[in-house]
Amino acid sequence: MSRAAIFAKIESATAMVKAKAAYPEYDLSIVHSQPRLQGADLWEIFTRNFSAVNGRAMTSVAELLDFLKQSSQLHGYCDPLLYDDIGAQLAAAGLVVETEYHRDRYDDYQFGITRASGAIAESGTVIIDDDRTSHRLAALSPWVHIAVLSRGEIHRSIPDAIAAFGESPNIIWCTGPSKTADVEGILIEGVHGPGEQIALVI
Amino acid sequence: MIGIQPIDQYARDISDEKQASVIDGSSKGTEKRYHSLHQDYPDPDAIRKLAASIKDHTLHHLGEYLAKAEESLTARGVNVHYASTDEDARQTILAILRQHGVTQLTKSKSMAAEEIHLNPFLIENGVECLESDLGEFIIQLDGDEPSHIVKPIIHKNRRDIAKTFVREGVAADYNDDPETITRRARVFLREKYMQAQAGITGANFVCADTGRLALITNEGNSRFGMAPVQVHIALVGIEKVIPQEKDLAVFLNLLGRSATGQQLTVYTEFINGPRSANQPDGPEHMHVVFMDNGRTDVLASNCREILRCIRCGACQNVCPVYRQASGHAYRSTYGGPVGAVLSPILFGSRFPELADLPKASSLCGACNEVCPVDIPIPDLLLRLRDKAKKESVPSAGAIPMSPFATLATSPSLWRTAMTMSKAMNHLPIQVAPIKPLQDWLGQRTLPDSKGGDFRKWMKTHQADAARAGKAP
């Protein structure tokens, strides 16, 4: 009932518009930010922009291990598909690494290692999509989230990343750690999601 | 009644502390927002004009695009509902919740939900409904209303919040350190996320071609709220539709920068269906409720450009009236310049009551200058003032201008009045028992009246000029 009523009202309202605006043909290069796109390769551009939003880009498991040890984040989750490449090395160094995420123990996981399906160089964003990532919650509840991707999966610009959406019903772009400025405009990181967002290339 | 307009009264009564918070919060970040556009783009104006034309095109063909969005969503297993009014929307959402047996949910910030006062309604009907955006959470604890589109608690300071947390049992002791406040909310809310059975969100954009909803937050609350639950309900104004995914690049690049000076907000989520089969987290059921609630009336009005609005709050931040009076002074969900246009039409039955809002502007144009979709807000305010005049809607508290109009349109009356006005210099008008005059003079010092001396000067000057053989 509401549907028919709404469409009828839209019809009569738009009928009153004498000169209807045409869809503008435009080139997406208009929204490319040239200063942000400066750089020799996509990894360099990505790391610069990712650092600017307080993300940490890493290129080796050893680097990740150092960071986790220094920040005392010693218990976490690792996507089973990434265990051989990453989780096993952390476990060998004495960290507790689970390959199953149990919701009832959400507070036990201090870090979460999950697959990203790509990144955006221009904005310093990691992309997670439902089809390729093992657990949405493992990227959210731990203080440290490690998004794992390969160099070839970095999109140059925001329009490029949109063009590559594909069929996944759920895609999320993470541009730095979770943050708020609700209290007196003061920036605080780690509100509901991670306080540390890491991108690790393998 | 002659006196003072409601918005002026509000601005006068606001506490110094609250006003300081609003002025500070709205002016902060202005340069950052400006630079985030102007350092990245040689001609940001071209981008906002493009955004405006995409929105205008969509609005002028809204029936087609809305139908297409519905078709795209339905094809991907999403249940699409329509709600004509606020009451329809509330009942539709309640019916969905009952259908899925939901008794507890979290809700991420949505202006559409604010507009229909969804929280109190659901709570009355036995559904525990908790706001998960930090600012909105605090608003809910206080039984308050948000006063800014992007920064709902712009009018509160850390001490207010720390007291609320103690009073409402979120924290055991008083601590007003912003980081501690945030951590305490984190711990409190994640327990609620895990207990909930549904998540309610709004949507910033809906792409007609694939049905994809774009949802943005900085905190990650909407993502978290939906990860452990089985049901996702999105309440979406019908004007949120855009033609295609490609257009998202234009709007996302403008929205983050105009709202907070970020290229992108931290979490930008794109959803067009229940979770993937292989994914353990996320809703199995997705419902989209497209809501009219006055939007088609706005579309039929001569202020339809206001439907381009992408809710960035930039016009509120720069508005001198908003900064002084606060968002609450606008007495509706939408405050500031956008609210001064939108509220009187969107809530049409309240037009007479809200008719003072379009007048609460000096027409300085700052709101249009920062608008990412180039809404000509000052023009729209004038159109609404005209509407009030044509419909003879009296504005509460406004000083009637008709005596002045009579005076100003009759040269002889004007001359007489001018001559007589000299007498005012010798009369103690400050103590005249005329309330509006006192109100007015309370904040101003009148210069001495020259009593029409300019006219005399002009006459002599013209005569002199004529004698000298020159044009005056």
Chai-1 contact restraints between the chains, C-beta under 6 A:
chainA,res_idxA,chainB,res_idxB,connection_type,confidence,min_distance_angstrom,max_distance_angstrom,comment,restraint_id
A,S2,B,Y82,contact,1.0,0.0,6.0,A-B,restraint_1
A,S2,B,A83,contact,1.0,0.0,6.0,A-B,restraint_2
A,S2,B,S84,contact,1.0,0.0,6.0,A-B,restraint_3
A,S2,B,D88,contact,1.0,0.0,6.0,A-B,restraint_4
A,R3,B,Y82,contact,1.0,0.0,6.0,A-B,restraint_5
A,A5,B,S84,contact,1.0,0.0,6.0,A-B,restraint_6
A,I6,B,Y82,contact,1.0,0.0,6.0,A-B,restraint_7
A,I6,B,S84,contact,1.0,0.0,6.0,A-B,restraint_8
A,I6,B,D292,contact,1.0,0.0,6.0,A-B,restraint_9
A,F7,B,G63,contact,1.0,0.0,6.0,A-B,restraint_10
A,K9,B,T296,contact,1.0,0.0,6.0,A-B,restraint_11
A,I10,B,L62,contact,1.0,0.0,6.0,A-B,restraint_12
A,I10,B,G63,contact,1.0,0.0,6.0,A-B,restraint_13
A,I10,B,T296,contact,1.0,0.0,6.0,A-B,restraint_14
A,E11,B,G63,contact,1.0,0.0,6.0,A-B,restraint_15
A,A13,B,T296,contact,1.0,0.0,6.0,A-B,restraint_16
A,A13,B,L299,contact,1.0,0.0,6.0,A-B,restraint_17
A,A13,B,A300,contact,1.0,0.0,6.0,A-B,restraint_18
A,T14,B,H60,contact,1.0,0.0,6.0,A-B,restraint_19
A,V17,B,H60,contact,1.0,0.0,6.0,A-B,restraint_20
A,K20,B,H60,contact,1.0,0.0,6.0,A-B,restraint_21
A,A21,B,S53,contact,1.0,0.0,6.0,A-B,restraint_22
A,A21,B,D56,contact,1.0,0.0,6.0,A-B,restraint_23
A,A21,B,H57,contact,1.0,0.0,6.0,A-B,restraint_24
A,A21,B,H60,contact,1.0,0.0,6.0,A-B,restraint_25
A,Y23,B,H57,contact,1.0,0.0,6.0,A-B,restraint_26
A,P24,B,L50,contact,1.0,0.0,6.0,A-B,restraint_27
A,P24,B,S53,contact,1.0,0.0,6.0,A-B,restraint_28
A,Y26,B,L50,contact,1.0,0.0,6.0,A-B,restraint_29
A,L28,B,A249,contact,1.0,0.0,6.0,A-B,restraint_30
A,V31,B,A249,contact,1.0,0.0,6.0,A-B,restraint_31
A,V31,B,V250,contact,1.0,0.0,6.0,A-B,restraint_32
A,V31,B,N253,contact,1.0,0.0,6.0,A-B,restraint_33
A,S33,B,D40,contact,1.0,0.0,6.0,A-B,restraint_34
A,S123,B,Q263,contact,1.0,0.0,6.0,A-B,restraint_35
A,S123,B,L264,contact,1.0,0.0,6.0,A-B,restraint_36
A,D130,B,R275,contact,1.0,0.0,6.0,A-B,restraint_37
A,D130,B,S276,contact,1.0,0.0,6.0,A-B,restraint_38
A,D130,B,Q279,contact,1.0,0.0,6.0,A-B,restraint_39
A,D131,B,S276,contact,1.0,0.0,6.0,A-B,restraint_40
A,H135,B,D281,contact,1.0,0.0,6.0,A-B,restraint_41
A,R136,B,A227,contact,1.0,0.0,6.0,A-B,restraint_42
A,R136,B,D281,contact,1.0,0.0,6.0,A-B,restraint_43
A,R136,B,G282,contact,1.0,0.0,6.0,A-B,restraint_44
A,L137,B,A227,contact,1.0,0.0,6.0,A-B,restraint_45
A,L137,B,D281,contact,1.0,0.0,6.0,A-B,restraint_46
A,L140,B,F224,contact,1.0,0.0,6.0,A-B,restraint_47
A,L140,B,A227,contact,1.0,0.0,6.0,A-B,restraint_48
A,I158,B,A249,contact,1.0,0.0,6.0,A-B,restraint_49
A,P159,B,A249,contact,1.0,0.0,6.0,A-B,restraint_50
A,I162,B,E245,contact,1.0,0.0,6.0,A-B,restraint_51
A,I162,B,L248,contact,1.0,0.0,6.0,A-B,restraint_52
A,I162,B,A249,contact,1.0,0.0,6.0,A-B,restraint_53
A,P169,B,N272,contact,1.0,0.0,6.0,A-B,restraint_54
A,P169,B,G273,contact,1.0,0.0,6.0,A-B,restraint_55
A,N170,B,I271,contact,1.0,0.0,6.0,A-B,restraint_56
A,I171,B,F270,contact,1.0,0.0,6.0,A-B,restraint_57
A,I172,B,E269,contact,1.0,0.0,6.0,A-B,restraint_58
A,W173,B,T268,contact,1.0,0.0,6.0,A-B,restraint_59
A,T175,B,L264,contact,1.0,0.0,6.0,A-B,restraint_60
A,T175,B,V266,contact,1.0,0.0,6.0,A-B,restraint_61
A,G176,B,V266,contact,1.0,0.0,6.0,A-B,restraint_62
A,S178,B,E219,contact,1.0,0.0,6.0,A-B,restraint_63
A,S178,B,G220,contact,1.0,0.0,6.0,A-B,restraint_64
A,K179,B,N218,contact,1.0,0.0,6.0,A-B,restraint_65
A,K179,B,V266,contact,1.0,0.0,6.0,A-B,restraint_66
A,T180,B,L134,contact,1.0,0.0,6.0,A-B,restraint_67
A,T180,B,E219,contact,1.0,0.0,6.0,A-B,restraint_68
A,D182,B,L134,contact,1.0,0.0,6.0,A-B,restraint_69
A,D182,B,G135,contact,1.0,0.0,6.0,A-B,restraint_70
A,D182,B,I153,contact,1.0,0.0,6.0,A-B,restraint_71
A,V183,B,R158,contact,1.0,0.0,6.0,A-B,restraint_72
A,V183,B,P178,contact,1.0,0.0,6.0,A-B,restraint_73
A,V183,B,I181,contact,1.0,0.0,6.0,A-B,restraint_74
A,E184,B,R158,contact,1.0,0.0,6.0,A-B,restraint_75
A,G185,B,G25,contact,1.0,0.0,6.0,A-B,restraint_76
A,G185,B,K28,contact,1.0,0.0,6.0,A-B,restraint_77
A,I186,B,P178,contact,1.0,0.0,6.0,A-B,restraint_78
A,I188,B,P178,contact,1.0,0.0,6.0,A-B,restraint_79
A,I188,B,E179,contact,1.0,0.0,6.0,A-B,restraint_80
A,I188,B,T182,contact,1.0,0.0,6.0,A-B,restraint_81
A,V191,B,T182,contact,1.0,0.0,6.0,A-B,restraint_82
A,V191,B,E219,contact,1.0,0.0,6.0,A-B,restraint_83
A,H192,B,E219,contact,1.0,0.0,6.0,A-B,restraint_84
A,H192,B,G220,contact,1.0,0.0,6.0,A-B,restraint_85
A,H192,B,N221,contact,1.0,0.0,6.0,A-B,restraint_86
A,H192,B,F224,contact,1.0,0.0,6.0,A-B,restraint_87
A,G193,B,G220,contact,1.0,0.0,6.0,A-B,restraint_88
